[in-house]
Amino acid sequence: MTYLFIGMLLGMIVGLAIGSLAAIVKYTDYEIKRLKKELAEKA
């Protein structure tokens, strides 16, 4: 039972890390597109 609990905790931590990394990548992609559009409007 202890191993199950430790495994669930580790799985949760890994899942949160992967999920937050995916969200960061998605947000930075959106931000880069927005900045490129802003630069194109100024030029």
CORLINRA-V739937 format. One record per residue. SS is DSSP state (2 for helix, 1 for strand, 0 for the rest). OMEGA is omega in degrees with one decimal (none if undefined). D_FIRST is the distance of its C-alpha to the first C-alpha in whole Angstrom. Layout:
<<SS & OMEGA & D_FIRST> <SS & OMEGA & D_FIRST>>
This chain:
<<0 & 179.0 & 0> <2 & -179.9 & 4> <2 & 178.2 & 5> <2 & -179.7 & 5> <2 & 178.6 & 6> <2 & 178.7 & 9> <2 & 178.7 & 10> <2 & 177.8 & 11> <2 & 179.6 & 13> <2 & 178.6 & 14> <2 & 178.7 & 15> <2 & -179.4 & 17> <2 & 179.9 & 19> <2 & 179.2 & 20> <2 & 177.3 & 21> <2 & -179.9 & 23> <2 & -179.1 & 25> <2 & 179.6 & 26> <2 & 179.9 & 27> <2 & 176.4 & 29> <2 & 179.2 & 30> <2 & 178.9 & 31> <2 & 179.0 & 33> <2 & 179.7 & 35> <2 & -179.5 & 36> <2 & -179.2 & 37> <2 & 179.7 & 39> <2 & 176.3 & 41> <2 & 178.5 & 42> <2 & -178.4 & 43> <2 & 178.4 & 45> <2 & 178.1 & 47> <2 & -179.2 & 48> <2 & 179.9 & 49> <2 & 177.8 & 51> <2 & 178.9 & 53> <2 & 179.8 & 54> <2 & 178.3 & 55> <2 & -179.6 & 57> <2 & -179.9 & 59> <2 & -179.3 & 60> <2 & -175.5 & 61> <0 & none & 63>>
